């Protein structure tokens, strides 16, 4: 089951989210996950036909939960790049400088246009893959020390999410898809989401 209700998740998200539009979209996806869980509860897991339908839903719930984790982490990186007064006080000034320089070096040059139609260029945070986000977070030990198993667990979640590719070129998990999206693996994703939200809320909350 999800580690928090919609209202609880909304209140927690508001303490650390940087882009409110991203926050809105995260909430939208959380609502979708809640809906999928409610469908799952309609099927009796003791009935073999129903149990198969529950597993169908596991796949879509899993994809949604990893997408939420990814959005939270990317929003966090954008905040680290752009924030001044809202930069997390739990990060030292030395590490703050290193982080901003690291993100800046990889920033992408984009074209913009102001209200008068004048074109200009600006730098935007790189569109990091989830694997690249995890490398960044591990490099600066932002989810715990480098040896913390959370990084490996999240990396496995990346491979799990990528199992949506039916051809499965990378041979992620079982070859037979009906054995992949289990309740046990879904519960691990639920725990990972709870961990990420807890770290963001407790260590990297925005000042009010």
C-alpha angles and dihedrals in degrees: 000000000000113000093231142020123254092260093048092049092048092052092047093047092052091060095064113011114118104192109049092201090055087048091054091052092047089053090049090055091046089054089052090052090051089051092050090050090052090054090049091055089059091069123078109232090205090064111080095217092048092045089058091052090051089055090051088060093046090068094055094042090051093052090050095049093050089047089055092049090049093049092049092051095046091048088052092054091049089052092050089053099046107026124102111163089017094052107123110268090209090072116082121241091245093053090042090059092047092049095049092047091048094051092042093055090057097041119127124235110233135182120241139178128213129216091274092054095253113147123227140168126239138174120249130189111264116261093249120198115232090255090054091048090054091049089053094047091048093047091058094032093235096152094041136299119331090256093055109122090223089087093055091045091052091047089055088050088057091055090045092053090047089057086085085087099097095204088058096203091175093052094236111185121323121000090226106070095207088072096048109070101056131164089245093057091045090054089054090055090050089054091048091052090049091050094050093048091048093051092047093048098043102036106022106032116146117248115250 
